[in-house]
Amino acid sequence: MTETKINQETPVEIAGAGPAGLAAAITLAHAGRQVIVHEAHKRVGHRFGGDFQGLENWTTQNDVLNEFKALGLTTDFTAMPGCNGTAFDSARKSYEIKSDEPLFYLIERGPGPDTLDSALLKQAQSLGVEVRFNSRLRQMAGEGILAAGPRAADAIAVGYHFETDMTDGYWVICDDDLAPQGYAYLLVMKGRGTVKSCMFSSFKQEKCYVQRTVEAFQELVGLEMKNPRPHGGSGNFRIPRSAYSGPHPLVGEQAGFQDTLWGFGMRLAISSGVLAARSLLNDENYDMLWQHELRPQMETSIVNRSLFSLLGNRGYGWFLGNQLARPDLRASLRRQYQPSLIKRLLGPWARHRYSSRRKDITCDHIDCYCVWCREECCVHEQ
């Protein structure tokens, strides 16, 4: 039996059943590979529990749901188009958000019946992927992909999930007194909602910022919460020099693949999972694939983050008025994420100004197969 045939018959192991890990599993299964996904928790989407999030739709001209279909991924989950909404600055001046095309799709995360996580899990299992819950990998000796989630908190989103009689919609407030260097948001869909402060600093004062966020939305839009349940999450943003841990690709939040400006990470995570799977299927270098497909957007987002962090409360009104008044908002946002001469010139300054809180320990093992890298990733910083 040839080495190629042996490899084809040996299951690929994936550590983590988040969107990145499941996207990788689905891509491998479509190609006829056996896949085993190990999930440390007892169900998919464990840490989200019904969280509403935005699946961004502005960084490419192609609609993200059409992109999923082209990649062979399911779209059988609830996705409410986010076109028209309202933003407020620190002076509580309102700015209408209007777009003919969805800027994002409001989706639910967690183990529920209509969530992104459950839809990807169902598709993976229908293709023959074995998903083992309550299973934490201790060793990965063969082909595998690491997709175990964020390694540090560069931003946190803290607030509540709740039931409500409010109409569907989304609202945003840019105010450092509610969300330092970030934004507060309220998302409502089908009688349920999420309200959170997404902050990029001052984490120890999170309770104070959440209280202020709730009070602000109560005053501005009549926020009404029934059975509120506290919830929080974190995001880690970084551009690794290499996204390998030993011989294994790192994908999604474990690699730091997220939008550094706003924290939108699902699309990048899923794309990285697909690219990692393709690198195994086609014997390609994963670093070359993600650096070509993902790095330009991520580098631009670091510049965007660094510029946004300079605005402060005095500058948020100017930013909102300047950006949201444009006739084709989706195309305008897309241009902000495209490489340009100015963004390239600002790159060194932005990388110096922005530094991830994640400090990786370099793995010096030769041909490393250890999975401690999921806790202290063997990824060299930029």
C-alpha positions as CSV (number, residue, x, y, z in Angstrom):
1,M,0.0,0.0,0.0
2,T,1.4,3.4,-1.0
3,E,2.0,6.2,1.5
4,T,-0.6,8.3,-0.3
5,K,-3.2,5.7,0.1
6,I,-2.4,5.2,3.8
7,N,-2.8,9.0,4.3
8,Q,-6.1,9.0,2.6
9,E,-7.4,6.2,4.8
10,T,-6.1,7.8,8.1
11,P,-8.7,10.1,9.7
12,V,-7.8,13.8,10.0
13,E,-8.2,15.0,13.6
14,I,-9.5,18.4,14.4
15,A,-9.4,20.0,17.8
16,G,-12.4,22.2,18.2
17,A,-16.0,22.2,16.8
18,G,-16.4,25.9,16.3
19,P,-17.1,27.4,12.8
20,A,-13.5,27.2,11.8
21,G,-13.0,23.5,12.8
22,L,-16.4,22.4,11.3
23,A,-15.7,24.3,8.1
24,A,-12.4,22.5,7.8
25,A,-14.1,19.1,8.6
26,I,-16.8,19.7,5.9
27,T,-14.3,20.7,3.3
28,L,-12.3,17.5,4.0
29,A,-15.4,15.3,4.0
30,H,-16.5,16.7,0.7
31,A,-13.2,15.4,-0.7
32,G,-13.8,12.0,0.7
33,R,-11.5,12.2,3.8
34,Q,-12.4,10.6,7.1
35,V,-12.5,13.3,9.8
36,I,-12.8,13.1,13.6
37,V,-13.6,16.4,15.4
38,H,-12.8,16.6,19.1
39,E,-14.8,19.1,21.1
40,A,-13.9,19.6,24.8
41,H,-17.4,20.6,25.8
42,K,-20.6,18.5,25.8
43,R,-22.3,20.4,22.9
44,V,-21.5,22.7,20.0
45,G,-21.3,26.4,20.6
46,H,-21.0,25.9,24.4
47,R,-19.5,29.3,25.2
48,F,-22.1,31.4,23.3
49,G,-25.5,30.1,24.6
50,G,-27.8,32.0,22.2
51,D,-25.6,35.0,21.6
52,F,-26.6,37.2,18.7
53,Q,-23.7,38.2,16.4
54,G,-23.1,39.8,13.1
55,L,-21.8,37.8,10.1
56,E,-20.1,40.7,8.2
57,N,-21.0,41.2,4.6
58,W,-19.0,44.2,3.5
59,T,-15.4,43.1,3.0
60,T,-16.0,41.5,-0.4
61,Q,-18.4,42.4,-3.3
62,N,-19.8,38.8,-3.2
63,D,-22.5,38.2,-0.6
64,V,-21.2,36.1,2.3
65,L,-24.1,33.6,2.1
66,N,-23.3,33.1,-1.6
67,E,-19.7,32.6,-0.6
68,F,-20.7,29.9,1.9
69,K,-22.6,28.1,-0.9
70,A,-19.6,28.3,-3.2
71,L,-17.4,26.8,-0.6
72,G,-19.8,23.9,-0.1
73,L,-21.0,25.2,3.3
74,T,-24.6,25.2,4.5
75,T,-26.7,28.4,4.9
76,D,-29.4,26.5,6.7
77,F,-29.5,28.8,9.8
78,T,-31.5,31.9,10.7
79,A,-29.8,35.0,9.2
80,M,-31.6,38.3,9.4
81,P,-30.2,40.9,6.9
82,G,-28.8,44.0,8.6
83,C,-29.5,46.9,6.3
84,N,-31.1,49.8,8.2
85,G,-30.2,50.7,11.7
86,T,-29.2,53.6,14.0
87,A,-25.9,54.7,15.5
88,F,-25.4,57.3,18.2
89,D,-22.3,59.3,19.2
90,S,-21.3,60.2,22.8
91,A,-23.5,63.3,22.7
92,R,-26.4,61.0,21.8
93,K,-26.8,62.5,18.3
94,S,-28.4,59.8,16.1
95,Y,-27.2,58.8,12.6
96,E,-29.2,56.7,10.3
97,I,-27.6,53.6,8.8
98,K,-29.1,52.8,5.4
99,S,-27.9,50.3,2.9
100,D,-29.6,48.7,-0.1
101,E,-27.6,45.5,0.6
102,P,-27.0,43.8,3.9
103,L,-24.0,45.1,5.8
104,F,-24.1,42.0,7.9
105,Y,-26.4,39.1,8.7
106,L,-27.7,38.9,12.3
107,I,-27.3,35.2,13.4
108,E,-27.5,33.2,16.6
109,R,-24.6,31.3,18.1
110,G,-24.7,28.3,20.3
111,P,-26.4,24.8,20.4
112,G,-29.9,26.0,19.5
113,P,-31.9,24.6,16.5
114,D,-31.4,27.5,14.1
115,T,-27.9,28.6,15.0
116,L,-24.8,28.7,12.8
117,D,-23.0,26.2,15.0
118,S,-25.8,23.7,14.9
119,A,-26.2,24.0,11.1
120,L,-22.5,23.4,10.5
121,L,-22.5,20.5,12.9
122,K,-25.5,18.9,11.2
123,Q,-23.9,19.3,7.8
124,A,-20.6,17.8,9.0
125,Q,-22.3,14.8,10.5
126,S,-24.4,14.2,7.4
127,L,-21.1,13.9,5.4
128,G,-19.8,11.3,7.8
129,V,-17.7,13.4,10.1
130,E,-17.4,11.9,13.6
131,V,-17.8,14.6,16.3
132,R,-16.7,13.5,19.8
133,F,-18.0,15.7,22.5
134,N,-16.4,15.9,26.0
135,S,-13.2,14.9,24.2
136,R,-9.9,16.9,24.6
137,L,-7.0,15.9,22.5
138,R,-3.8,15.1,24.3
139,Q,-1.8,14.1,21.3
140,M,-2.1,14.6,17.5
141,A,0.4,12.3,15.8
142,G,-1.1,12.3,12.3
143,E,-2.7,14.9,10.1
144,G,-4.7,17.4,12.0
145,I,-6.0,21.0,12.5
146,L,-6.1,23.1,15.7
147,A,-9.2,25.2,16.1
148,A,-9.6,25.6,19.8
149,G,-10.7,29.2,20.1
150,P,-9.1,32.5,21.4
151,R,-5.9,32.4,23.5
152,A,-6.2,35.9,25.1
153,A,-8.5,38.8,25.4
154,D,-7.8,41.9,23.2
155,A,-11.4,42.8,23.4
156,I,-14.4,41.7,25.5
157,A,-18.1,41.9,24.8
158,V,-20.1,41.8,28.0
159,G,-23.9,42.2,28.6
160,Y,-27.1,40.3,28.5
161,H,-29.3,38.0,26.5
162,F,-33.0,38.5,27.0
163,E,-36.6,38.2,25.8
164,T,-38.4,41.3,24.6
165,D,-41.4,42.8,22.8
166,M,-39.2,45.2,20.8
167,T,-39.3,45.1,17.0
168,D,-36.4,43.6,15.1
169,G,-33.4,45.9,14.6
170,Y,-29.9,46.9,15.5
171,W,-28.5,50.0,17.3
172,V,-24.9,51.1,18.0
173,I,-23.4,53.7,20.4
174,C,-19.8,54.9,20.0
175,D,-18.9,56.3,23.5
176,D,-15.9,55.6,25.5
177,D,-18.0,56.0,28.7
178,L,-19.9,52.9,27.6
179,A,-17.3,50.9,25.7
180,P,-13.7,52.2,25.8
181,Q,-12.2,52.4,22.3
182,G,-15.1,50.1,21.1
183,Y,-18.8,50.3,20.8
184,A,-22.0,49.3,22.6
185,Y,-24.6,47.4,20.6
186,L,-28.2,46.2,20.8
187,L,-29.5,43.4,18.6
188,V,-33.1,42.2,18.5
189,M,-34.5,39.4,16.4
190,K,-37.8,37.4,16.8
191,G,-38.6,38.4,20.3
192,R,-35.1,38.0,21.7
193,G,-32.1,40.3,22.0
194,T,-28.5,40.8,23.0
195,V,-27.1,44.0,24.5
196,K,-23.4,44.4,25.1
197,S,-20.5,46.7,25.7
198,C,-17.6,45.7,23.3
199,M,-14.6,47.2,25.0
200,F,-11.0,47.2,23.9
201,S,-9.5,48.5,27.3
202,S,-10.5,49.0,30.9
203,F,-11.7,45.4,31.3
204,K,-11.7,45.5,35.1
205,Q,-14.6,48.1,35.0
206,E,-16.8,45.9,32.8
207,K,-19.8,45.9,35.2
208,C,-19.9,49.7,35.3
209,Y,-19.8,49.9,31.5
210,V,-22.5,47.3,31.0
211,Q,-24.8,49.2,33.4
212,R,-24.2,52.4,31.5
213,T,-24.8,50.6,28.2
214,V,-28.2,49.2,29.4
215,E,-29.2,52.6,30.8
216,A,-28.3,54.4,27.5
217,F,-30.3,52.0,25.4
218,Q,-33.2,52.3,27.7
219,E,-33.2,56.1,27.3
220,L,-32.5,56.2,23.6
221,V,-34.6,53.3,22.1
222,G,-36.7,52.1,25.0
223,L,-34.7,48.9,25.7
224,E,-37.0,46.3,27.3
225,M,-35.5,43.2,28.8
226,K,-37.4,40.2,30.1
227,N,-35.5,37.4,31.9
228,P,-32.0,38.9,31.3
229,R,-29.1,36.5,31.5
230,P,-25.6,37.8,31.8
231,H,-23.1,36.7,29.1
232,G,-19.6,37.6,28.0
233,G,-17.0,36.7,25.4
234,S,-13.6,37.7,24.3
235,G,-11.6,38.1,21.1
236,N,-7.9,37.9,20.3
237,F,-6.6,39.8,17.2
238,R,-3.2,39.2,15.8
239,I,-1.3,38.5,12.6
240,P,1.0,35.5,13.1
241,R,4.2,35.2,11.1
242,S,3.3,31.5,10.8
243,A,0.0,29.8,11.6
244,Y,1.5,26.4,12.1
245,S,1.8,24.6,15.5
246,G,4.5,22.1,14.7
247,P,3.2,20.5,11.5
248,H,-0.5,21.4,12.2
249,P,-2.4,24.4,10.9
250,L,-4.0,26.8,13.4
251,V,-7.3,28.3,12.3
252,G,-9.9,30.7,13.4
253,E,-9.6,32.5,16.8
254,Q,-6.8,30.2,17.9
255,A,-4.6,31.7,15.2
256,G,-5.9,35.2,16.0
257,F,-7.8,35.6,12.7
258,Q,-10.3,38.3,13.5
259,D,-11.1,41.9,12.3
260,T,-9.0,44.1,14.6
261,L,-11.3,47.1,14.1
262,W,-14.7,45.8,15.1
263,G,-14.1,42.2,16.2
264,F,-16.0,40.5,13.4
265,G,-14.3,37.1,13.2
266,M,-16.7,34.4,11.9
267,R,-16.1,35.0,8.2
268,L,-12.3,35.0,8.7
269,A,-12.4,32.0,10.9
270,I,-14.5,29.9,8.5
271,S,-12.2,31.0,5.6
272,S,-9.1,29.9,7.5
273,G,-10.7,26.5,8.2
274,V,-11.4,25.9,4.5
275,L,-7.9,27.0,3.6
276,A,-6.3,24.7,6.2
277,A,-8.3,21.8,4.8
278,R,-7.3,22.6,1.3
279,S,-3.6,22.7,2.4
280,L,-3.9,19.1,3.6
281,L,-5.9,17.9,0.6
282,N,-3.6,19.5,-2.0
283,D,-0.3,19.3,0.0
284,E,0.0,23.0,-0.1
285,N,1.7,25.4,2.3
286,Y,-1.0,26.7,4.6
287,D,0.9,29.9,5.5
288,M,1.1,30.8,1.8
289,L,-2.7,30.3,1.4
290,W,-3.9,32.4,4.4
291,Q,-1.3,35.1,3.8
292,H,-2.5,35.5,0.3
293,E,-6.3,35.3,1.1
294,L,-6.5,36.8,4.6
295,R,-3.5,38.9,5.5
296,P,-4.2,42.0,3.4
297,Q,-7.6,42.5,5.1
298,M,-6.1,41.8,8.5
299,E,-3.2,44.2,8.0
300,T,-5.7,46.9,6.9
301,S,-7.9,46.3,9.9
302,I,-4.9,47.0,12.3
303,V,-4.5,50.4,10.7
304,N,-8.3,51.0,11.0
305,R,-8.2,50.0,14.7
306,S,-5.2,52.3,15.4
307,L,-6.9,55.2,13.7
308,F,-10.2,54.6,15.4
309,S,-8.5,54.4,18.8
310,L,-7.3,58.0,18.3
311,L,-10.8,59.5,17.8
312,G,-12.2,59.4,21.3
313,N,-15.6,60.8,22.1
314,R,-14.8,64.1,20.3
315,G,-14.1,62.3,17.1
316,Y,-16.9,59.6,17.0
317,G,-19.5,62.1,15.7
318,W,-17.3,63.1,12.9
319,F,-16.5,59.5,12.1
320,L,-20.2,58.4,12.1
321,G,-21.3,61.4,10.1
322,N,-18.6,61.0,7.5
323,Q,-19.0,57.2,7.0
324,L,-22.7,56.7,7.3
325,A,-23.7,59.6,5.0
326,R,-22.2,57.9,2.0
327,P,-24.7,56.8,-0.7
328,D,-23.3,53.3,-1.1
329,L,-22.4,52.4,2.5
330,R,-21.5,48.7,1.9
331,A,-19.1,49.7,-0.9
332,S,-17.6,52.4,1.2
333,L,-16.9,50.1,4.1
334,R,-15.4,47.6,1.7
335,R,-12.9,50.2,0.5
336,Q,-11.9,50.8,4.0
337,Y,-10.7,47.2,4.2
338,Q,-8.8,47.2,0.9
339,P,-5.0,47.7,0.8
340,S,-3.9,51.2,-0.4
341,L,-0.8,53.2,-0.5
342,I,-1.8,55.2,2.6
343,K,-2.7,52.1,4.5
344,R,0.6,50.5,3.6
345,L,2.5,53.6,4.7
346,L,0.6,53.7,8.0
347,G,1.2,50.0,8.6
348,P,4.5,50.2,10.6
349,W,3.0,52.9,12.8
350,A,-0.2,50.9,13.4
351,R,1.7,47.7,14.2
352,H,3.8,49.7,16.7
353,R,0.7,51.3,18.2
354,Y,-1.3,48.1,18.4
355,S,0.0,45.1,20.3
356,S,-2.0,42.0,21.0
357,R,-2.2,40.9,24.7
358,R,-1.3,37.4,23.6
359,K,2.3,36.5,24.2
360,D,3.1,33.1,22.7
361,I,5.8,30.8,23.9
362,T,7.9,29.5,21.0
363,C,7.8,25.7,20.7
364,D,11.3,24.4,20.1
365,H,10.4,20.8,19.8
366,I,11.4,19.2,16.5
367,D,8.5,17.8,14.5
368,C,6.3,18.7,17.4
369,Y,3.1,16.6,18.0
370,C,2.1,18.1,21.4
371,V,-1.3,19.6,21.9
372,W,-0.3,21.8,24.8
373,C,0.1,24.3,21.9
374,R,-3.7,24.8,22.2
375,E,-3.0,26.5,25.5
376,E,0.3,28.1,24.7
377,C,0.3,28.2,20.9
378,C,3.6,27.6,19.1
379,V,3.0,30.5,16.7
380,H,5.8,33.0,16.2
381,E,4.6,36.6,16.5
382,Q,5.0,39.1,13.7
